[in-house]
Amino acid sequence: MRRSNMTWIKKAAASLLLAATCVTLSPSQVSAESSSNYCYSSATKEYYAAPIAYEVDQVVYAENLDGVDSLNGISGMFVKNEHIYISTSSQIIVTDLDFEVEEVLSEYTDLDGNSASIRNPQGIFVTDDGHLYVCEPDNGRVLRFDEDYELTDVYGQPEGLEIEVKYQPSEIVVDSLDRMYIIAKNLFEGILEVNSDNEFQRYFGETTVNFSALDLLWRQLATEEQKAKQSLWLPTEYTSMTISDNGFIYASVSSTEEEEPIKLLNVKGSNILAYNEEFSLYPSGDIVYSIAGKGTTGPSSLIYIDCNEYGMYTVLDSVRNRIFTYDDNGNLLFVFGGSGDREGCFRSPVSIRFVGDNIIVADKLSESITVMKPTIYGQTIIDATKLDSEGERNEAVKLWNQVIEMNPHLELAYDALGKAALRDKNYETAASYFKEANSRVYYSKAYAMMRDTMIKENFTAAVVVIVALIVVYKGTKIVLKKRKKGKVG
């Protein structure tokens, strides 16, 4: 590295250290710590209290499930074909959407005809035709069952995958071509793409290492002994994923140092997640958090993700046990949850899933599943978002107006109304809404269109006035000239 670059790095690191010592807890940070129901300003990063978006509908324990003795070790859930699949330490429980138990898969017949047991399953996935995939990290394999829960395949370490650690698949999704996408523990190169013959194809959505100026400075100044004691600098490990109807994969990263902890991976494995580029506001859970003083410190750590059919996705933060839900443009719709034993809070949540507009949350410590249903406020936002995604924007406008009546601080609602007014060529109204939304880009666009419209509308009148003034001016000159000649004569 050139000396000039190292000088810049050292100066930058010193500035970062100085800034870190000067951070104090702002009022907006206090409000973010004290309430799970909030929205924030994209421009100022200030937090505002928001109405409750989701409330508890019911809490399901093992005693509420016929034939189930325990939810010990609950690790994951999946929703497909009007069924809920629940993985615990020794079984896969299948229920309908009302949690009426239809199947408990704990023992099965292996491919050699011997009796076998489910052992510490984690990630589960179900295809459209009812085939069930179960990850068993401890056994280093993925089990595949047919729609009758008969074992059909066992996938061990993929052929062609060369690794120096034990193969431990923990999460899986399967696309329409039966390609398996697998997250394996202690593999940091990316998600494994494996074909239906269990042959390794490539690392999908490869992650990169982001070195801070402070990291580079430390490496430059540290002794060889200190460097040897440092942990390895490795790319970030994925924690969960889900696949959308169009075959794109939403994935979460738990690292609090990751700049893009939520990814939307296309067929090339590139991240195409939309976000607020105007303010460089990337979806990542809490935007502002307590750094000093009271409250849990540090940024969010996102451990689970799910999406629905109209572009919404929701992520689970293990730091404060909050759930953040976004639209397909990366706008935060609402936040709920929190840590504790109060209703609507969680002790150790490990999995979340959409069930229609409801969201179910599996809690490992309390051995329960909480069903959260949207309030009137939450449902209005959901319905407006859905109508926008379906192109029914006129109907969506009515709902966004209702949202503003319930929460006058939600910038997303003003932005939606501004864009609707812009489409209707109501530029003055649009500019007013975009001002409330703190959208400088769209405000400038609306203002420019308003100005151009005013010029066009007044162009004819201006030309008439100018022509009239010219005629009057010339006529006056002629009259004055004639008068002057008459006096001379």
Disulfide bonds with the S-S distance in Angstrom:
none
